[in-house]
Amino acid sequence: MRPRGFSWIRVRPGARASVGLLSLLPLASCAAPLSQAECDKLLLHYVELLVRSDRPDVSGDELARMKREALHKGASDPQFRSCTSEVSRKQYECALAAEHADKLEQCML
C-alpha cells in the first residue's frame, strides 16, 4: 500500500489516493532548492502516475481536473509548501524519471 500523506486527491469513487510524496522527504541537501514550479511539476507527475495506475481508463479531461484540484489543494497544504526546501535536486530528477508511483516514492526516501 502506498504512503498516503495528502488525503484530498480522489482517484476513484469511494477511494482516496493521496499524495504522500512529501511525507517521505528528508531535509534538503546543499544543492540549489527547487522552485515552486518544479514542485508543482513533481506533484502533477505523481498524481498522473497514481491515477494511471488506479484508473487506467481515466479520460484526459478527468485527469486534468484531478491535477488542477491537486495544485489548488496543495497550495494551502503546509507539507506541500515545504517542497522547495525539503526536496533535493537528486530526488526531483529521480522522481520525474519514474514511470510508476512506487518508483517515484523510492526516489523520495
MODELLER restraints for C-alpha pairs under 7 A, 6 or more apart:
rsr = mdl.restraints
at = mdl.atoms
rsr.add(forms.Gaussian(group=physical.xy_distance, feature=features.Distance(at['CA:3:A'], at['CA:20:A']), mean=5.32, stdev=0.5))
rsr.add(forms.Gaussian(group=physical.xy_distance, feature=features.Distance(at['CA:4:A'], at['CA:17:A']), mean=6.96, stdev=0.5))
rsr.add(forms.Gaussian(group=physical.xy_distance, feature=features.Distance(at['CA:4:A'], at['CA:18:A']), mean=4.99, stdev=0.5))
rsr.add(forms.Gaussian(group=physical.xy_distance, feature=features.Distance(at['CA:4:A'], at['CA:19:A']), mean=5.90, stdev=0.5))
rsr.add(forms.Gaussian(group=physical.xy_distance, feature=features.Distance(at['CA:4:A'], at['CA:20:A']), mean=4.23, stdev=0.5))
rsr.add(forms.Gaussian(group=physical.xy_distance, feature=features.Distance(at['CA:5:A'], at['CA:18:A']), mean=6.10, stdev=0.5))
rsr.add(forms.Gaussian(group=physical.xy_distance, feature=features.Distance(at['CA:5:A'], at['CA:19:A']), mean=5.76, stdev=0.5))
rsr.add(forms.Gaussian(group=physical.xy_distance, feature=features.Distance(at['CA:5:A'], at['CA:20:A']), mean=3.63, stdev=0.5))
rsr.add(forms.Gaussian(group=physical.xy_distance, feature=features.Distance(at['CA:5:A'], at['CA:23:A']), mean=5.91, stdev=0.5))
rsr.add(forms.Gaussian(group=physical.xy_distance, feature=features.Distance(at['CA:6:A'], at['CA:18:A']), mean=4.57, stdev=0.5))
rsr.add(forms.Gaussian(group=physical.xy_distance, feature=features.Distance(at['CA:6:A'], at['CA:19:A']), mean=4.82, stdev=0.5))
rsr.add(forms.Gaussian(group=physical.xy_distance, feature=features.Distance(at['CA:6:A'], at['CA:20:A']), mean=5.48, stdev=0.5))
rsr.add(forms.Gaussian(group=physical.xy_distance, feature=features.Distance(at['CA:7:A'], at['CA:16:A']), mean=6.59, stdev=0.5))
rsr.add(forms.Gaussian(group=physical.xy_distance, feature=features.Distance(at['CA:7:A'], at['CA:17:A']), mean=6.80, stdev=0.5))
rsr.add(forms.Gaussian(group=physical.xy_distance, feature=features.Distance(at['CA:7:A'], at['CA:18:A']), mean=4.63, stdev=0.5))
rsr.add(forms.Gaussian(group=physical.xy_distance, feature=features.Distance(at['CA:8:A'], at['CA:18:A']), mean=5.98, stdev=0.5))
rsr.add(forms.Gaussian(group=physical.xy_distance, feature=features.Distance(at['CA:9:A'], at['CA:16:A']), mean=6.26, stdev=0.5))
rsr.add(forms.Gaussian(group=physical.xy_distance, feature=features.Distance(at['CA:9:A'], at['CA:17:A']), mean=5.59, stdev=0.5))
rsr.add(forms.Gaussian(group=physical.xy_distance, feature=features.Distance(at['CA:9:A'], at['CA:18:A']), mean=5.11, stdev=0.5))
rsr.add(forms.Gaussian(group=physical.xy_distance, feature=features.Distance(at['CA:9:A'], at['CA:70:A']), mean=6.17, stdev=0.5))
rsr.add(forms.Gaussian(group=physical.xy_distance, feature=features.Distance(at['CA:10:A'], at['CA:16:A']), mean=4.66, stdev=0.5))
rsr.add(forms.Gaussian(group=physical.xy_distance, feature=features.Distance(at['CA:10:A'], at['CA:17:A']), mean=5.54, stdev=0.5))
rsr.add(forms.Gaussian(group=physical.xy_distance, feature=features.Distance(at['CA:11:A'], at['CA:17:A']), mean=5.46, stdev=0.5))
rsr.add(forms.Gaussian(group=physical.xy_distance, feature=features.Distance(at['CA:11:A'], at['CA:51:A']), mean=5.72, stdev=0.5))
rsr.add(forms.Gaussian(group=physical.xy_distance, feature=features.Distance(at['CA:11:A'], at['CA:54:A']), mean=6.81, stdev=0.5))
rsr.add(forms.Gaussian(group=physical.xy_distance, feature=features.Distance(at['CA:21:A'], at['CA:105:A']), mean=6.39, stdev=0.5))
rsr.add(forms.Gaussian(group=physical.xy_distance, feature=features.Distance(at['CA:22:A'], at['CA:79:A']), mean=6.42, stdev=0.5))
rsr.add(forms.Gaussian(group=physical.xy_distance, feature=features.Distance(at['CA:22:A'], at['CA:80:A']), mean=6.41, stdev=0.5))
rsr.add(forms.Gaussian(group=physical.xy_distance, feature=features.Distance(at['CA:22:A'], at['CA:83:A']), mean=6.89, stdev=0.5))
rsr.add(forms.Gaussian(group=physical.xy_distance, feature=features.Distance(at['CA:24:A'], at['CA:108:A']), mean=5.83, stdev=0.5))
rsr.add(forms.Gaussian(group=physical.xy_distance, feature=features.Distance(at['CA:24:A'], at['CA:109:A']), mean=5.69, stdev=0.5))
rsr.add(forms.Gaussian(group=physical.xy_distance, feature=features.Distance(at['CA:25:A'], at['CA:86:A']), mean=6.35, stdev=0.5))
rsr.add(forms.Gaussian(group=physical.xy_distance, feature=features.Distance(at['CA:25:A'], at['CA:87:A']), mean=6.34, stdev=0.5))
rsr.add(forms.Gaussian(group=physical.xy_distance, feature=features.Distance(at['CA:25:A'], at['CA:108:A']), mean=5.60, stdev=0.5))
rsr.add(forms.Gaussian(group=physical.xy_distance, feature=features.Distance(at['CA:25:A'], at['CA:109:A']), mean=6.08, stdev=0.5))
rsr.add(forms.Gaussian(group=physical.xy_distance, feature=features.Distance(at['CA:26:A'], at['CA:86:A']), mean=6.43, stdev=0.5))
rsr.add(forms.Gaussian(group=physical.xy_distance, feature=features.Distance(at['CA:27:A'], at['CA:86:A']), mean=4.95, stdev=0.5))
rsr.add(forms.Gaussian(group=physical.xy_distance, feature=features.Distance(at['CA:28:A'], at['CA:85:A']), mean=5.99, stdev=0.5))
rsr.add(forms.Gaussian(group=physical.xy_distance, feature=features.Distance(at['CA:28:A'], at['CA:86:A']), mean=4.48, stdev=0.5))
rsr.add(forms.Gaussian(group=physical.xy_distance, feature=features.Distance(at['CA:28:A'], at['CA:87:A']), mean=5.56, stdev=0.5))
rsr.add(forms.Gaussian(group=physical.xy_distance, feature=features.Distance(at['CA:28:A'], at['CA:88:A']), mean=5.14, stdev=0.5))
rsr.add(forms.Gaussian(group=physical.xy_distance, feature=features.Distance(at['CA:29:A'], at['CA:88:A']), mean=5.72, stdev=0.5))
rsr.add(forms.Gaussian(group=physical.xy_distance, feature=features.Distance(at['CA:31:A'], at['CA:88:A']), mean=6.92, stdev=0.5))
rsr.add(forms.Gaussian(group=physical.xy_distance, feature=features.Distance(at['CA:31:A'], at['CA:89:A']), mean=6.59, stdev=0.5))
rsr.add(forms.Gaussian(group=physical.xy_distance, feature=features.Distance(at['CA:33:A'], at['CA:84:A']), mean=5.72, stdev=0.5))
rsr.add(forms.Gaussian(group=physical.xy_distance, feature=features.Distance(at['CA:33:A'], at['CA:85:A']), mean=5.94, stdev=0.5))
rsr.add(forms.Gaussian(group=physical.xy_distance, feature=features.Distance(at['CA:33:A'], at['CA:88:A']), mean=6.84, stdev=0.5))
rsr.add(forms.Gaussian(group=physical.xy_distance, feature=features.Distance(at['CA:34:A'], at['CA:84:A']), mean=4.77, stdev=0.5))
rsr.add(forms.Gaussian(group=physical.xy_distance, feature=features.Distance(at['CA:34:A'], at['CA:89:A']), mean=6.78, stdev=0.5))
rsr.add(forms.Gaussian(group=physical.xy_distance, feature=features.Distance(at['CA:35:A'], at['CA:84:A']), mean=5.83, stdev=0.5))
rsr.add(forms.Gaussian(group=physical.xy_distance, feature=features.Distance(at['CA:36:A'], at['CA:84:A']), mean=6.19, stdev=0.5))
rsr.add(forms.Gaussian(group=physical.xy_distance, feature=features.Distance(at['CA:39:A'], at['CA:83:A']), mean=6.12, stdev=0.5))
rsr.add(forms.Gaussian(group=physical.xy_distance, feature=features.Distance(at['CA:39:A'], at['CA:84:A']), mean=6.58, stdev=0.5))
rsr.add(forms.Gaussian(group=physical.xy_distance, feature=features.Distance(at['CA:40:A'], at['CA:71:A']), mean=6.84, stdev=0.5))
rsr.add(forms.Gaussian(group=physical.xy_distance, feature=features.Distance(at['CA:42:A'], at['CA:96:A']), mean=6.54, stdev=0.5))
rsr.add(forms.Gaussian(group=physical.xy_distance, feature=features.Distance(at['CA:44:A'], at['CA:67:A']), mean=5.88, stdev=0.5))
rsr.add(forms.Gaussian(group=physical.xy_distance, feature=features.Distance(at['CA:45:A'], at['CA:96:A']), mean=6.87, stdev=0.5))
rsr.add(forms.Gaussian(group=physical.xy_distance, feature=features.Distance(at['CA:46:A'], at['CA:101:A']), mean=6.31, stdev=0.5))
rsr.add(forms.Gaussian(group=physical.xy_distance, feature=features.Distance(at['CA:47:A'], at['CA:67:A']), mean=6.61, stdev=0.5))
rsr.add(forms.Gaussian(group=physical.xy_distance, feature=features.Distance(at['CA:49:A'], at['CA:100:A']), mean=5.76, stdev=0.5))
rsr.add(forms.Gaussian(group=physical.xy_distance, feature=features.Distance(at['CA:49:A'], at['CA:101:A']), mean=5.28, stdev=0.5))
rsr.add(forms.Gaussian(group=physical.xy_distance, feature=features.Distance(at['CA:50:A'], at['CA:101:A']), mean=5.83, stdev=0.5))
rsr.add(forms.Gaussian(group=physical.xy_distance, feature=features.Distance(at['CA:74:A'], at['CA:80:A']), mean=5.66, stdev=0.5))
rsr.add(forms.Gaussian(group=physical.xy_distance, feature=features.Distance(at['CA:75:A'], at['CA:81:A']), mean=6.57, stdev=0.5))
rsr.add(forms.Gaussian(group=physical.xy_distance, feature=features.Distance(at['CA:91:A'], at['CA:107:A']), mean=5.41, stdev=0.5))
rsr.add(forms.Gaussian(group=physical.xy_distance, feature=features.Distance(at['CA:91:A'], at['CA:108:A']), mean=5.53, stdev=0.5))
rsr.add(forms.Gaussian(group=physical.xy_distance, feature=features.Distance(at['CA:94:A'], at['CA:107:A']), mean=5.66, stdev=0.5))
rsr.add(forms.Gaussian(group=physical.xy_distance, feature=features.Distance(at['CA:95:A'], at['CA:104:A']), mean=4.50, stdev=0.5))
rsr.add(forms.Gaussian(group=physical.xy_distance, feature=features.Distance(at['CA:95:A'], at['CA:107:A']), mean=5.50, stdev=0.5))
rsr.add(forms.Gaussian(group=physical.xy_distance, feature=features.Distance(at['CA:98:A'], at['CA:104:A']), mean=5.18, stdev=0.5))
